[in-house]
């Protein structure tokens, strides 16, 4: 039988052990509403984040993949009828049809899959996730560079790094610090549904080039004079690398180059 620390590493579990951090994350998860109608928690663990989330939500579904932790969670929230402890993998859950939020201290090894789940859930309003700090910084442009996923989803989702959590606030302590990532679905998308395919085509073309030159990549599908004009409108240097171009500049390029 695996020891608790071995099992935690197998499931990529680093339990949040700092009450003030849990309270802070719960407040961020309810930042736009005093009590969100439905919150799904990813990886409830031992309930450190579940407790403050329960106080700030009308209905809370706490998912936990480790069957050893489920009985303790159910006992802890037995007198909280609005809290439902759900055993099993969060990624196997069907997204609710009604608006909902997601919050959680996510396993670092499964962050990308959990984020993809959130982005494709039509009813998601926002997600507040404790992730590896490097992941949060990359996705939010904190390094001064932007990733393909962030730019692709920017018209519908805003990405923000809203905090940092030191590694020693977890048990067992991970090797690196964590970040608090906020993903918020925009009430009104920045581009209309009819332009969605054109946006995706433009961004994927831009990120497809050899050497990272956005200008050269876009010239593969657009006349040079149009690309030059679009870069002037977006106030971009023709030598700019694709990762250096912020989403707002991409929106201006799209305005100029869309059919």
N, C-alpha and C positions, 0 to 999 in steps of 0.2 A: 504494500500500500504506500502511495506517495505521501511524503510529509507535506504539511500545510504550505511551507515555503516553496517546495518543488511544484505543488499543484498551482500555486499562485503564478509562478513563472510560466507554467504550461499554458494557463489561460490568459497570460499577459495581464495579471491583476496587480495593481498597485493601489491599495486602499487609501482613500483620503483620511488623514488622521488629524486634521486641524479644523476645529469647529468654526473659527472665524472665516476661513477660506470657504467652507461649506455654506455659511450664511451669505457670504458675498456672492457666490455663484448663484444661489437661489434668488437673491435680490435681482441680479442681472437677468435671470430667466423670466422674472415677472416685471421687468422694467417698464414695459409699455402698458401693463394692465395690473390692477391691484390683485386680482385673482384670476389667472387664466382658466378657461373652462375645462381644458383637458391637457395634461402634461404626461408625456411618456419619458420615463427615466431609463437610460441605457446603463446596465450594469449597476444595480443597486448595492451590491457588495454586502457590507454589514449595516448599511442604512445611514451613514454619516451625512450624505447629501439628501437622502430621502426625507429625513426629519424636517429640515427647513423647507424643502419643496412641498411637503404635505401641508404646512401652515400657509403656504401661498398659492395653493391651487384648489379648485373646486372638486376636481377628480384627478387622481394620480395613478398611473399604471407603472409599477416598478418592475422592470425585467431583470432577472438574474439567471445566468446560465449555469452557475455552480449549484448543483442540487444540495450540497451540504449547507449552504447558506440560507436556503429558502425557509426551513422551519423557524429559524431565528428571526427572520424578517417578518414572517406571518405572526409570530408571537408578539413581536414588538409593536405591530400595527393592528393588533386584533381589535382594539377599541377605536379604530379610525375607519369607519365604514366607507369613506371616500377614497381610501388607499387600497389598491388591488395589487397584490404581489403575484407576478406572472413568472412561473418557472420556464426556462428555455431561452433560446437564442433570440435576441431582439431582431436580428436580421431576417428571421423567418416570419416576423409579424406582418400582418396585412395593414397597410396604413389606414387610419380612420378616414371616413368620408367627411366628417365634420372638421372644422379648423382645430388644430392642435399644435402644441409646442413640444420640443424635445430638449432634454437636458441630461447631462451625465458626465461622469469621469470615465471616459471611454478607454478600452484597452488600446495601447499604442499600436499594437500589431494589426488592429482591425479598424483603425481610424478611417482609412480611405473608403472601405466598404460601408461604414456607417454614414459617412458624409454623402456618398452616392445615394444611399437609401433616402436620406433626408431631401436631397435635391430633386429626386424623382417623385416624391410624395406630393400629390396635388393639394392636399389639405394643410400642409405644413405652413405655419406662419413664421416660425423662428426656431433656431437651435442654439443652445448655449452649451458648449462642449469643452471639457478639459482634455487637451491633446498634448502631444509632444510639442515643446516650444518651437522647435525648428519647423514642424509642419504648419503651425499656426502662422509663423512669420512668413513662410513661403507663400501661403495662400492669400495673405492679406497685403502683400507687397511691402512688408516691413524691411526687407533687404534692399529695397529699391528696384526689385525685379518682380515681374508678374508671370504667373503660370497660365498655361493653356486653359485649364479647368476654370480658373477664376474669371478670365476674360470671357470665355464662352457663356458662363452663367450670369455675368454681371448685369445684363439688362433686366433679369428677374430677381436676382439675389445680391444683396450687399454683404460683403465679407469684412469683418473687423476683428482686430486683436484688441481685447479689452482688459487684459491682465496677464500677470505672470505668477506662477506658483513654484516655489522652490522645491527641489527634489526631496528635501528632508521633511516635508509636510505629508509624505506618503509612507505607508508601511506595506511591504518592504519598500525601501527607497529605490526609485529607478536610478539609472545612471545619469539622467539628464533632467533639467527643469521642464516644467510644463507651462503651457499657455492657455488662456481662456479665449476661445474662438466663438464669435457670434456670427451666425448666418441668418439674415433677415430677408424674407420674401417681400418684395416691393408691392404695395397696394395696387400700383399701376405700373406695368412694365415700361422700361425706357424706350422700347421699340414695340411696334404693333405685331400681332401674330402673323400677319402676312409677310413681314420682313424677317421672321425668325430663321428661315432656311438661308436667306441671303447673308444674315449675320454669321451663322455657323460656317458657311462656305468661305466667307472673307477671313474669319479668324483662323480657321484650319489651314487655309492657303498661306496666311502670314507666318504661321508657326511651322510650315513644312519646308522652308528653304534651307539650303546648305549654307553654313557659315553664319546663320542668324540674322542676315540682312533682310529686314522687313520690306524695304523699298524694292529690292531685287525680287523677292518672292511675289509681291503684288504685281510686278510687271509681267509675270508669267501669264496673267489673265486680263490685264488692263493695259491700255496704251500708256507709254511713258509720260506723255503730257498730262493725262488725267491723274496718274499717280503723283507727279510733281505738284499739280494743283491741290490734290488732297493733302499732301504733306505740308504745303504752305498753309492751308486752312486749319490744319491741326497743330500748326506750329511745331513741326517735327523736323529734325535734321535728317537728310536722306541717309546718313550713315548710322542712324540709330539701330541698335540691336533690338530684335523683337521682344525680348524679355524686359527691356527698359521702357516699353510703351505702356502707359497707364490706361486703364479701361476707358476713362473719359476721352482720351485721344483716339482710341479705337472707335468710339461712337461718332466722332467727327469724321474719321476716315470713312465710316460706313455711310454717313450722310452724303459724302462726295462721290463715293464709288458705287453705291447701290443703283441697280437698274432703274 
